Amino acid sequence: MDSGRLLAEYAPGDFFFTTDRHTISGSGVRRSFTGTDVVALSEQVSTALAGRPGGLAVGVLPFDTDGVPGHIVLPETTRTAGPVRVSSRLAVPAPVGVRAIPEPVRHAEAVAKAVKALADRGMRKVVLARALDLDFDEDISPRAILHNLVKDGAGGYIFAAGLPNDRTFFGASPELLVSRRGGQVLSHPHAGSAPRSADPVSDRENAESLVSSRKDHLEHAVLTEAVVETLRPFCRRLDVPSAPSLVSTPTMWHLSTVVTGELADRDITALRLAAALHPTPAICGSPTEQARRLVGELEPFERGYYAGTVGWMDDQGDGEWAVSIRCAEAGQRSLRLYAGGGIVPASDPKAELDETSAKFQTLLSAMGLEL
């Protein structure tokens, strides 16, 4: 199957997931599963796939699994191909209204409150996000934005998934929560960020500053430790580099660590591993439950499926689940974009505001817009 055709034939409600290795699409609903107990959800999906050789399950888990249900679908039709390549861009209408939630100055104030709360509550990290609401006077096309994200090389995992509320969730995530292939497990956590620059000298300076930043290395260590400790009970072996690597997208530099392991029990599926890992400190904080409460206190909106995970799993238990960041939720004539940043005791409110602005640019660029 031609991968470009999979993208061209994408329609809202379909599942679409493309990486530098392959493209997976699913359309129609043979069976769906929703629930707030993500471990039970993973077991239900595994049972349903067991009798379907070659079957595939696709879908999303939300940020707050206590309040919003995970949504996993066995599509009527699934197709796979190689990575998508496109040579041109598609037009996307300009919005007629843009609202920041909260206003930028209020987000900076929330960061300052978060820094104080970390000290007062003995916490290591919390992730605070903000949103942009865009309104249009004509129907918008998630497919056109997906097309442009592919053209931009915007992230390692470009995705779209239908939601239970008939809206579309899509984006371009740089971060792999977990993959499983046979007995091999891989997680690629990202934490610690700096914006890219069109000026090569400034761009390199930003990268070098990130590599030497004690604040960002501490933020990354919190995440890597959590991923390793979560995977350890599932694995007979784990390999963890001694220091993070520098990786990039067109809009951001990141610190990243590739954690690999070998499963102790081959019955543990990719979705079960995703359920165990989510939410990581990359999108919530540490300790997890305290950070989740602080997010609820300081963010003036519900995250829904932002900062959740999106991906697929086959009947053998193999699959890939990406962290749902650099993303948006689309209605017929509206978009809500999300961007967040990790707050640690050394965080500067202005720098954190600038980081979210840079992260918004992944999707804005795909729409031909600047923040």
Secondary structure, 3 states (H helix, E strand, C coil): CCHHHHHHCCCCCCEEEECCCCEEEEECCCEEEEECCHHHHHHHHHHHHHCCCCCEEEEEECCCCCCCCEEEEECCEEEEECCCCCCCCCCCCCCCEEEEECCHHHHHHHHHHHHHHHHHHCCCEEEEEEEEEEECCCCCCHHHHHHHHHHHCCCCEEEEEECCCCCEEEEEECCEEEEEECCEEEEECEEEEEECCCCHHHHHHHHHHHHHCHHHHHHHHHHHHHHHHHHHHHEEEEECCCCCEEEECCCEEEEECCEEEEECCCCCCHHHHHHHHCCCCCCCEECHHHHHHHHHHHCCCCCCCCCCEEEEEECCCCEEEEECCCEEEECCCEEEEEEEEEECCCCCHHHHHHHHHHHHHHHHHHCCCCC
